[in-house]
Amino acid sequence: MSLPFETFALAALIVTGAYVIFGLTGFGSTVIAVPLLALVLPLKFAVPLMMMLDLAATLMLGARVRKGIRIDEVSWLMPFILVGMGLGLTLLIQVAEGPLLLGLGAFVLLYAAYGFSRRGSPIALGRPWVVPVGVAGGALTVLFGTGGVIFAIFFAGRIHDKEQLRSTNASMIMFSAVVRVFLFGFAGLLTQEALLTCTALLVPAMMAGFHIGNRLHAVIPAASVVRAVYSVLVVAGVSLLARGAS
């Protein structure tokens, strides 16, 4: 797949902005980048592309935050995440691009609606929620790379320390990215033409965005950029629904 310069430049801009958000919050790169990248790239190309960039970014962040990871919370989710990933891989292989774009568009709009309507403290979810959260998050992680927001919502109601929450969210992204390397390799998604080249060329954009976001993390409240992000997601979601329907 040859990538026109204009398309690559737009992809680099999307990746930079997404990783600014990631540097600020410890999650959110893929849920922002994939819906936008899917407007200019095939979805089954954009998802593994962002997976490899996420893996590189979380390896960078992991050395700084590993001490804050809440292993007690993560360990309960992992078995159910693996089940969901198996389901998601089956759908990603068997379902055509159009229905997948419709599904991604619907998810993005629902997530944006949740963000706009949320008020007050995060909802505290009990331990039994690990089953639906793990399965749904695992499936969405493989399908669209967006399961991280499901995990983040779950952890926000259970972890009250800001640094522990950021570290735990980042650890889940790293865990899911490592597992997806094997799943996507098995499915042949990592052998797509120009995928590795495109990933390598976008690493500087990822690093620049991550560096900016990490520097801003100490001085800018993450909540100050959230509404702008949700507005972008609304536009992307509507565009994806239109593209999927056509």
LOVEXGU-409317 format. One record per residue: x, y, z of N, C-alpha, C, CB in turn. Coordinates in pm, whole numbers, always signed. Each point is the difference from the previous one (the first is absolute). Glycine has a CB too. Layout:
BEGIN
(rec (X, Y, Z), (X, Y, Z), (X, Y, Z), (X, Y, Z));
...
END
This chain:
BEGIN
(rec (+84, -118, +0), (-84, +118, +0), (+88, +123, +0), (-183, -122, +121));
(rec (+183, +199, -230), (+74, +125, -5), (-81, +109, +69), (+115, -69, -216));
(rec (-46, +153, +290), (-67, +102, +79), (+38, +137, -55), (-1, -149, +205));
(rec (-94, +224, -260), (+31, +135, -49), (+55, +87, +113), (-179, -22, -174));
(rec (+263, +118, +137), (+61, +85, +101), (-105, +71, +84), (+198, +31, -149));
(rec (-305, +18, +86), (-103, +73, +73), (-66, -90, +105), (-39, +146, -201));
(rec (+15, -271, +165), (-61, -94, +93), (+94, -30, +116), (-132, -100, -187));
(rec (+260, +80, +155), (+96, -29, +106), (+14, +120, +94), (+123, -156, -154));
(rec (-118, +278, +99), (+12, +120, +83), (-120, +13, +94), (+132, +113, -182));
(rec (-252, -142, +130), (-119, +5, +83), (+6, -106, +109), (-132, +89, -194));
(rec (+179, -210, +158), (+14, -106, +99), (+98, +39, +109), (-54, -169, -176));
(rec (+164, +233, +137), (+100, +44, +98), (-59, +104, +95), (+183, -48, -166));
(rec (-264, +139, +113), (-64, +101, +84), (-98, -64, +98), (+25, +168, -186));
(rec (-101, -266, +138), (-95, -71, +87), (+74, -73, +111), (-158, -28, -193));
(rec (+266, -42, +157), (+77, -76, +99), (+61, +93, +104), (+49, -174, -174));
(rec (+6, +287, +131), (+59, +95, +95), (-104, +48, +100), (+165, +72, -175));
(rec (-281, -30, +126), (-105, +48, +90), (-49, -107, +95), (-66, +160, -174));
(rec (+53, -284, +123), (-48, -109, +84), (+97, -30, +113), (-120, -95, -196));
(rec (+250, +104, +168), (+98, -32, +103), (+26, +117, +95), (+104, -160, -159));
(rec (-142, +280, +121), (-3, +109, +98), (-102, -36, +109), (+67, +172, -178));
(rec (-184, -219, +136), (-103, -42, +96), (+50, -118, +83), (-180, +80, -155));
(rec (+248, -174, +90), (+55, -115, +72), (+101, +44, +106), (-36, -143, -204));
(rec (+124, +237, +168), (+97, +48, +96), (-64, +70, +117), (+160, +23, -184));
(rec (-272, +44, +160), (-72, +70, +107), (-71, -96, +94), (-29, +192, -154));
(rec (-32, -297, +99), (-92, -82, +78), (+46, -143, +22), (-177, +140, -88));
(rec (+270, -191, +5), (+41, -140, +10), (-85, -93, -83), (+81, +49, +226));
(rec (-186, +1, -291), (-81, -81, -91), (-64, +94, -101), (-46, -177, +179));
(rec (-26, +119, -277), (-79, +81, -91), (+58, +19, -138), (-80, +112, +197));
(rec (+206, -157, -220), (+60, +22, -130), (-79, -66, -113), (+222, +16, +112));
(rec (-259, -141, -90), (-63, -75, -108), (-145, +39, -22), (+152, -187, +50));
(rec (-225, +214, +58), (-141, +37, -17), (-13, +133, -72), (-58, -126, +208));
(rec (+162, +208, -205), (+1, +124, -76), (+52, -24, -141), (+32, +130, +213));
(rec (+79, -204, -224), (+68, -14, -129), (-73, -91, -97), (+212, +40, +118));
(rec (-258, -156, -74), (-57, -98, -93), (-123, +54, -73), (+87, -181, +147));
(rec (-185, +243, -78), (-115, +53, -76), (+41, +103, -106), (-140, -39, +201));
(rec (+242, +119, -172), (+46, +100, -97), (+83, -64, -112), (-1, +172, +181));
(rec (+90, -266, -143), (+80, -69, -101), (-88, -83, -93), (+193, -6, +159));
(rec (-303, -49, -105), (-89, -84, -81), (-71, +79, -108), (-30, -148, +195));
(rec (+34, +280, -186), (-59, +84, -104), (+91, +13, -121), (-123, +124, +176));
(rec (+254, -155, -157), (+95, +16, -109), (+78, -129, -30), (+19, +240, +63));
(rec (-31, -340, +25), (+69, -128, -17), (-98, -114, +20), (+217, +102, +78));
(rec (-191, -220, -135), (-83, -117, +30), (+3, -31, +149), (+43, -91, -231));
(rec (-156, +57, +289), (-7, -26, +144), (+93, -113, +41), (-236, +79, -1));
(rec (+244, -184, -81), (+83, -114, +37), (+149, +29, -18), (-188, -150, -66));
(rec (+221, +266, +12), (+137, +50, -3), (+24, +93, +118), (+5, -20, -252));
(rec (-103, +105, +282), (+15, +99, +107), (+9, -65, +137), (-125, +163, -140));
(rec (+49, -270, +163), (-1, -63, +133), (+136, -60, +37), (-243, -48, -31));
(rec (+303, -38, -53), (+134, -50, +36), (+107, +109, +0), (-66, -218, -96));
(rec (+50, +320, +14), (+94, +113, +1), (+2, +66, +138), (-39, +38, -247));
(rec (-78, -7, +300), (-8, +63, +131), (+40, -96, +111), (-181, +149, -86));
(rec (+157, -278, +66), (+43, -97, +100), (+151, +4, +19), (-195, -145, -60));
(rec (+270, +150, -51), (+146, +2, +12), (+50, +131, +58), (+13, -155, -195));
(rec (-77, +266, +160), (+37, +127, +59), (-33, +4, +149), (-37, +111, -222));
(rec (-77, -167, +260), (-37, -8, +141), (+103, -82, +80), (-242, +19, -64));
(rec (+287, -128, +4), (+98, -84, +69), (+129, +78, +24), (-100, -205, -105));
(rec (+145, +277, +4), (+122, +80, +16), (-19, +109, +105), (+59, -46, -239));
(rec (-175, +111, +238), (-25, +108, +95), (-9, -50, +143), (-119, +124, -179));
(rec (+51, -236, +201), (-14, -52, +136), (+131, -57, +52), (-239, -50, -47));
(rec (+325, +2, -41), (+133, -42, +45), (+78, +121, +49), (-2, -191, -163));
(rec (-15, +305, +95), (+65, +123, +45), (-55, +44, +135), (+36, +67, -239));
(rec (-167, -73, +255), (-64, +46, +123), (+15, -100, +113), (-161, +127, -137));
(rec (+173, -255, +100), (-1, -105, +102), (+110, +13, +103), (-100, -146, -168));
(rec (+220, +186, +126), (+112, +12, +94), (-27, +106, +106), (+156, -73, -181));
(rec (-240, +171, +148), (-26, +109, +93), (-114, -31, +96), (+84, +158, -171));
(rec (-177, -245, +131), (-123, -15, +78), (-22, -139, +54), (-94, +178, -137));
(rec (+186, -271, +115), (-28, -138, +38), (-24, -17, +149), (+136, -71, -193));
(rec (-78, +158, +277), (-18, -14, +144), (-142, +33, +45), (+241, +57, +27));
(rec (-316, +16, -110), (-135, +38, +41), (-109, -94, -49), (+81, +230, +0));
(rec (-47, -336, -72), (-101, -88, -57), (-72, -78, +110), (+137, -19, -211));
(rec (-269, +17, +205), (-80, -76, +95), (-21, -141, -52), (-116, +211, +78));
(rec (+210, -298, -43), (-5, -139, -47), (-127, -69, +47), (+249, -7, +2));
(rec (-297, +40, +117), (-121, -64, +52), (-120, +25, -89), (+91, +25, +231));
(rec (-98, +93, -295), (-111, +30, -89), (+21, -62, -138), (-40, +213, +125));
(rec (+160, -205, -176), (+30, -50, -134), (-18, -151, -9), (+161, +189, -30));
(rec (-115, -262, +131), (+0, -147, -7), (-140, -58, -11), (+208, +0, +134));
(rec (-307, +65, -75), (-137, -50, -9), (-55, +13, -142), (-36, +62, +240));
(rec (+80, +38, -313), (-53, +24, -134), (+62, -90, -106), (-40, +234, +68));
(rec (+165, -272, -52), (+76, -63, -108), (-65, -123, -63), (+198, +86, +114));
(rec (-250, -182, -36), (-60, -119, -65), (-116, +36, -93), (+67, -134, +198));
(rec (-148, +230, -156), (-117, +38, -80), (+40, +85, -120), (-141, -9, +207));
(rec (+248, +85, -191), (+52, +75, -115), (+46, -96, -110), (+72, +188, +153));
(rec (-7, -296, -116), (+48, -96, -99), (-117, -65, -75), (+203, -43, +143));
(rec (-311, +14, -71), (-120, -54, -65), (-55, +100, -101), (-54, -135, +206));
(rec (+43, +260, -164), (-50, +104, -89), (+89, +20, -121), (-103, +108, +194));
(rec (+234, -119, -176), (+92, +17, -113), (-19, -110, -104), (+163, +110, +153));
(rec (-186, -232, -107), (-27, -108, -94), (-125, +28, -82), (+111, -159, +155));
(rec (-215, +208, -89), (-124, +36, -70), (+25, +114, -98), (-134, -74, +199));
(rec (+207, +176, -154), (+26, +114, -87), (+80, -36, -122), (-7, +143, +199));
(rec (+107, -233, -184), (+81, -41, -115), (-85, -73, -103), (+202, -16, +148));
(rec (-292, -69, -101), (-90, -72, -92), (-83, +98, -82), (-10, -193, +160));
(rec (-46, +295, -94), (-82, +98, -71), (+85, +84, -95), (-156, +8, +195));
(rec (+277, +30, -153), (+85, +83, -84), (+37, -72, -130), (+89, +112, +205));
(rec (-67, -242, -197), (+38, -78, -118), (-119, -23, -92), (+179, -110, +134));
(rec (-295, +82, -76), (-114, -48, -78), (-94, +110, -48), (+18, -209, +128));
(rec (-22, +321, -59), (-98, +105, -33), (+62, +98, -100), (-109, -24, +228));
(rec (+30, +69, -325), (+46, +92, -103), (+25, +140, +57), (-126, -132, -172));
(rec (+196, +215, +95), (+39, +134, +44), (-120, +88, +33), (+204, -21, -139));
(rec (-308, +17, +56), (-116, +88, +19), (-66, -17, +136), (-34, -9, -244));
(rec (-8, -112, +279), (-60, -20, +133), (+93, +34, +115), (-138, -178, -100));
(rec (+269, +154, +82), (+95, +36, +105), (+4, +152, +20), (+136, -205, -54));
(rec (-139, +280, -56), (-2, +146, +11), (-127, +49, +69), (+140, +15, -208));
(rec (-252, -80, +179), (-125, +36, +67), (+11, -27, +151), (-130, -53, -211));
(rec (+189, -61, +245), (+17, -34, +141), (+92, +99, +70), (-37, -239, -55));
(rec (+147, +275, -10), (+93, +97, +59), (-68, +136, +15), (+195, -124, -100));
(rec (-266, +168, -1), (-70, +128, +8), (-101, +3, +113), (+31, +27, -244));
(rec (-107, -136, +260), (-98, -6, +108), (+68, +3, +136), (-154, -129, -148));
(rec (+265, +56, +162), (+72, -2, +126), (+53, +139, +35), (+62, -240, -40));
(rec (-3, +307, -58), (+59, +132, +24), (-108, +99, +44), (+179, -48, -171));
(rec (-296, +44, +106), (-108, +91, +38), (-52, -31, +140), (-62, +22, -241));
(rec (+51, -149, +275), (-45, -37, +135), (+101, +45, +105), (-122, -197, -95));
(rec (+250, +182, +64), (+102, +42, +95), (+0, +152, +18), (+138, -199, -64));
(rec (-154, +272, -46), (-7, +146, +9), (-123, +43, +79), (+121, +19, -220));
(rec (-235, -86, +198), (-122, +33, +75), (+21, -26, +149), (-140, -56, -201));
(rec (+207, -54, +233), (+31, -28, +140), (+87, +111, +59), (-15, -247, -46));
(rec (+115, +290, -29), (+89, +104, +49), (-71, +132, +23), (+185, -113, -119));
(rec (-272, +152, +25), (-71, +127, +15), (-100, -3, +115), (+29, +38, -245));
(rec (-89, -155, +270), (-105, -9, +101), (+53, -29, +140), (-152, -78, -178));
(rec (+278, +39, +189), (+54, -40, +130), (+9, +120, +94), (+128, -185, -110));
(rec (-174, +168, +231), (+6, +104, +101), (+45, -62, +132), (-182, +132, -116));
(rec (+255, -55, +194), (+38, -45, +132), (+108, -107, -3), (-227, +55, +75));
(rec (+233, -131, +33), (+103, -102, +17), (-28, -120, -89), (+37, +75, +235));
(rec (+69, -148, -277), (-20, -122, -79), (-85, -102, +75), (+220, +40, -112));
(rec (-295, -119, +37), (-84, -103, +60), (+89, -115, +49), (-195, +63, -149));
(rec (+177, -101, +274), (+76, -112, +56), (-66, -131, -40), (+77, +142, +194));
(rec (-5, -228, -265), (-52, -128, -45), (+57, -112, +86), (-23, +88, -235));
(rec (-62, -181, +276), (+43, -109, +85), (+83, -103, -76), (-203, +36, +139));
(rec (+262, -129, -65), (+87, -100, -59), (-67, -84, -109), (+119, -7, +216));
(rec (-248, -30, -204), (-62, -82, -106), (+3, +65, -138), (-146, -95, +174));
(rec (+165, +228, -180), (+5, +68, -129), (+124, -36, -81), (-130, +185, +101));
(rec (+226, -256, -40), (+118, -37, -78), (-36, -89, -118), (+138, +16, +208));
(rec (-249, -91, -198), (-38, -91, -109), (-44, +78, -124), (-69, -173, +169));
(rec (-38, +256, -162), (-38, +74, -121), (+103, +102, -43), (-235, -33, +65));
(rec (+301, +100, +30), (+102, +99, -35), (+117, -67, -70), (-68, +142, +195));
(rec (+113, -257, -142), (+113, -70, -60), (-31, -52, -140), (+73, -62, +228));
(rec (-190, -1, -245), (-36, -56, -130), (-23, +111, -103), (-103, -199, +115));
(rec (+24, +300, -77), (-28, +110, -93), (+128, +78, -32), (-234, +16, +89));
(rec (+313, +13, +13), (+123, +75, -23), (+99, -77, -85), (-35, +114, +216));
(rec (+46, -245, -192), (+90, -82, -81), (-43, -6, -145), (+50, -134, +202));
(rec (-180, +117, -226), (-50, -6, -137), (+21, +133, -73), (-170, -169, +72));
(rec (+138, +280, -5), (+16, +132, -62), (+147, +33, -22), (-212, +74, +108));
(rec (+299, -125, -22), (+144, +24, -16), (+51, -60, -129), (+27, +4, +247));
(rec (-71, -125, -279), (+46, -66, -122), (-70, +58, -123), (+45, -209, +131));
(rec (-176, +236, -118), (-75, +50, -115), (+44, +140, -41), (-192, -141, +73));
(rec (+200, +231, +24), (+23, +142, -31), (+115, +61, +79), (-241, +17, -53));
(rec (+298, -91, +146), (+103, +55, +87), (-55, +95, +105), (+157, -23, -187));
(rec (-288, +18, +213), (-64, +98, +87), (-41, -55, +136), (-80, +111, -205));
(rec (+122, -233, +235), (-41, -59, +128), (+58, +73, +120), (-17, -217, -114));
(rec (+125, +291, +94), (+63, +70, +110), (-94, +96, +72), (+212, -21, -121));
(rec (-306, +83, +48), (-92, +93, +66), (-98, -75, +90), (+22, +158, -194));
(rec (-57, -281, +156), (-88, -81, +86), (+72, -31, +130), (-113, -101, -202));
(rec (+239, +62, +192), (+78, -29, +120), (+18, +126, +84), (+118, -186, -120));
(rec (-96, +298, +54), (+22, +126, +73), (-124, +40, +79), (+162, +72, -177));
(rec (-280, -90, +119), (-125, +31, +71), (-13, -90, +122), (-109, +72, -215));
(rec (+142, -200, +198), (-8, -96, +110), (+97, +38, +112), (-68, -180, -162));
(rec (+193, +207, +126), (+101, +31, +101), (-28, +133, +69), (+166, -129, -133));
(rec (-226, +225, +62), (-23, +132, +58), (-90, -6, +122), (+30, +99, -226));
(rec (-121, -198, +228), (-88, -15, +114), (+58, -83, +113), (-185, +23, -157));
(rec (+305, -79, +134), (+58, -89, +100), (+136, +48, +52), (-123, -186, -110));
(rec (+192, +269, +32), (+132, +48, +38), (-7, +152, +15), (+117, -194, -120));
(rec (-86, +245, +237), (-19, +142, +27), (+130, +80, -3), (-197, -61, +136));
(rec (+309, -7, -132), (+128, +67, -10), (+29, +31, -147), (+84, -117, +209));
(rec (-55, +244, -241), (+16, +43, -139), (+113, -73, -70), (-88, +222, +64));
(rec (+204, -236, +1), (+114, -64, -62), (-22, -150, -16), (+148, +176, +98));
(rec (-210, -240, +1), (-32, -142, -13), (-96, -24, -115), (+37, -30, +247));
(rec (-136, +117, -262), (-96, -14, -109), (+68, +14, -135), (-180, +90, +148));
(rec (+265, +9, -161), (+73, +21, -126), (+89, -120, -31), (-4, +250, +38));
(rec (+74, -301, +63), (+90, -113, -19), (-77, -126, -38), (+159, +101, +164));
(rec (-271, -125, -97), (-78, -121, -26), (-62, +5, -139), (-48, -22, +245));
(rec (-2, +138, -287), (-53, +13, -136), (+109, -28, -104), (-168, +169, +82));
(rec (+286, -114, -59), (+111, -21, -94), (+41, -147, -4), (+79, +233, +42));
(rec (-82, -300, +73), (+38, -142, +3), (-98, -86, -79), (+105, +36, +224));
(rec (-232, +1, -222), (-100, -76, -75), (+21, +18, -150), (-163, +25, +189));
(rec (+202, +93, -231), (+29, +23, -142), (+120, -83, -43), (-94, +233, +16));
(rec (+197, -238, +69), (+118, -80, -33), (-35, -149, -7), (+146, +173, +111));
(rec (-219, -221, -13), (-39, -142, +1), (-79, -35, -125), (-5, +3, +251));
(rec (-95, +78, -286), (-83, -30, -117), (+81, +9, -128), (-200, +87, +121));
(rec (+296, +7, -127), (+82, +13, -121), (+89, -122, -20), (-4, +249, +26));
(rec (+63, -299, +83), (+86, -119, -10), (-80, -120, -48), (+146, +90, +184));
(rec (-264, -110, -128), (-83, -114, -41), (-43, +16, -146), (-82, -28, +236));
(rec (+49, +150, -275), (-45, +22, -138), (+111, -22, -102), (-165, +162, +87));
(rec (+291, -142, -48), (+110, -30, -91), (-9, -146, -45), (+146, +173, +112));
(rec (-169, -262, -17), (-10, -143, -33), (-128, -29, -78), (+132, -56, +207));
(rec (-244, +115, -166), (-126, -26, -68), (+2, +53, -144), (-118, +11, +221));
(rec (+166, +110, -240), (+5, +57, -134), (+102, -71, -87), (-71, +220, +95));
(rec (+181, -264, -34), (+97, -78, -75), (-60, -131, -48), (+184, +103, +133));
(rec (-259, -169, -45), (-67, -125, -36), (-100, +21, -113), (+30, -81, +235));
(rec (-100, +195, -232), (-103, +27, -100), (+58, +57, -129), (-160, +39, +186));
(rec (+290, -11, -190), (+62, +54, -120), (-15, +149, -19), (-40, -217, -99));
(rec (-10, +287, +202), (-22, +144, -14), (+129, +81, +6), (-223, -33, +102));
(rec (+330, -25, -47), (+126, +72, +10), (+84, -10, -126), (-5, -42, +243));
(rec (-40, -36, -340), (+77, -15, -124), (-57, +88, -112), (+56, -235, +68));
(rec (-148, +323, -36), (-56, +90, -101), (+110, +90, -58), (-223, -5, +118));
(rec (+213, +27, -247), (+99, +82, -68), (+11, +139, +61), (-45, -128, -210));
(rec (+165, +171, +237), (+34, +134, +49), (-37, +24, +146), (-30, +80, -230));
(rec (-25, -181, +299), (-40, +22, +139), (+120, +32, +89), (-194, -155, -35));
(rec (+298, +73, +27), (+117, +22, +86), (+72, +130, -37), (+25, -247, +26));
(rec (-18, +277, -156), (+63, +125, -43), (-77, +121, +52), (+87, -116, -204));
(rec (-218, +110, +191), (-84, +110, +45), (+13, +18, +152), (-159, -41, -191));
(rec (+163, -69, +264), (+16, +7, +145), (+131, +67, +36), (-137, -207, +26));
(rec (+245, +164, -91), (+132, +57, +30), (+4, +150, -29), (+105, -222, -53));
(rec (-169, +263, -56), (+0, +141, -36), (-84, +85, +94), (+35, -67, -236));
(rec (-133, +4, +301), (-88, +74, +91), (+52, +1, +144), (-190, -59, -148));
(rec (+294, -18, +177), (+55, -1, +135), (+43, +140, +46), (+76, -237, -38));
(rec (-8, +316, -46), (+35, +137, +45), (-123, +83, +37), (+201, -12, -147));
(rec (-309, -2, +72), (-123, +73, +33), (-54, -47, +133), (-51, +29, -243));
(rec (+54, -160, +267), (-45, -55, +128), (+84, +54, +114), (-79, -206, -116));
(rec (+213, +205, +98), (+90, +44, +106), (-17, +149, +30), (+162, -179, -67));
(rec (-181, +258, -39), (-19, +143, +19), (-128, +28, +79), (+124, +45, -214));
(rec (-234, -111, +175), (-126, +18, +71), (+9, -46, +144), (-119, -29, -214));
(rec (+181, -86, +236), (+15, -53, +136), (+83, +95, +86), (-17, -235, -89));
(rec (+126, +287, +32), (+87, +91, +76), (-76, +127, +38), (+201, -92, -120));
(rec (-275, +148, +26), (-78, +121, +28), (-104, -27, +108), (+36, +78, -235));
(rec (-110, -188, +220), (-103, -33, +97), (+56, -27, +138), (-135, -91, -184));
(rec (+249, +21, +188), (+61, -32, +130), (+49, +126, +70), (+66, -224, -89));
(rec (-16, +321, +11), (+44, +127, +59), (-121, +81, +51), (+201, +1, -155));
(rec (-310, -9, +80), (-119, +76, +38), (-75, -65, +116), (-16, +80, -235));
(rec (+42, -208, +260), (-73, -75, +103), (+7, +69, +135), (+48, -211, -123));
(rec (+65, +272, +155), (+19, +61, +132), (-64, +138, +12), (+211, -128, +18));
(rec (-246, +190, -131), (-47, +138, +5), (-141, +20, -54), (+235, +68, -22));
(rec (-286, -164, -55), (-133, +16, -58), (-91, -112, +51), (+97, +111, -207));
(rec (-209, -78, +271), (-95, -103, +42), (-54, -74, -123), (-63, +136, +204));
(rec (+66, -269, -198), (-46, -78, -116), (-144, +33, -36), (+157, -181, +65));
(rec (-238, +217, +36), (-142, +29, -25), (-19, +121, -91), (-54, -99, +222));
(rec (+155, +185, -229), (-14, +122, -79), (-4, -26, -150), (+117, +120, +181));
(rec (-67, -236, -224), (-1, -30, -143), (-106, -104, -37), (+243, +55, -7));
(rec (-312, -107, +107), (-90, -112, -24), (-116, +38, -91), (+63, -91, +221));
(rec (-125, +205, -197), (-117, +36, -80), (+37, +22, -147), (-102, +105, +204));
(rec (+219, -51, -228), (+44, +16, -139), (+20, -135, -66), (+110, +217, +61));
(rec (-54, -312, +14), (+21, -135, -54), (-134, -65, -34), (+211, -22, +135));
(rec (-309, +35, -46), (-132, -59, -27), (-65, +62, -123), (-26, -46, +245));
(rec (+46, +175, -264), (-57, +66, -119), (+61, -56, -128), (-38, +208, +135));
(rec (+168, -230, -133), (+68, -60, -116), (-55, -140, -25), (+208, +135, +46));
(rec (-230, -210, +61), (-51, -137, -15), (-141, -2, -58), (+143, -69, +193));
(rec (-225, +168, -161), (-134, +6, -58), (+9, +15, -151), (-90, +102, +212));
(rec (+174, -10, -257), (+17, +21, -144), (+54, -127, -66), (+42, +245, +39));
(rec (+58, -309, +24), (+56, -122, -56), (-102, -112, -4), (+225, +69, +84));
(rec (-306, -82, +22), (-100, -106, +5), (-104, +15, -108), (+36, -16, +242));
(rec (-85, +138, -264), (-99, +22, -105), (+60, -30, -138), (-113, +176, +142));
(rec (+237, -135, -161), (+68, -25, -128), (+17, -149, -25), (+119, +218, +22));
(rec (-86, -292, +84), (+18, -145, -15), (-132, -69, -32), (+192, +10, +161));
(rec (-301, +34, -98), (-131, -58, -32), (-35, +25, -146), (-74, +34, +238));
(rec (+100, +87, -285), (-30, +31, -141), (+85, -83, -93), (-63, +233, +65));
(rec (+192, -248, -32), (+90, -78, -86), (-38, -148, +4), (+185, +167, +38));
(rec (-216, -219, +79), (-38, -140, +11), (-129, -31, -73), (+116, -9, +217));
(rec (-211, +100, -210), (-129, -21, -66), (+12, +4, -152), (-112, +99, +198));
(rec (+212, -23, -247), (+16, +13, -145), (+79, -117, -58), (-11, +249, +23));
END
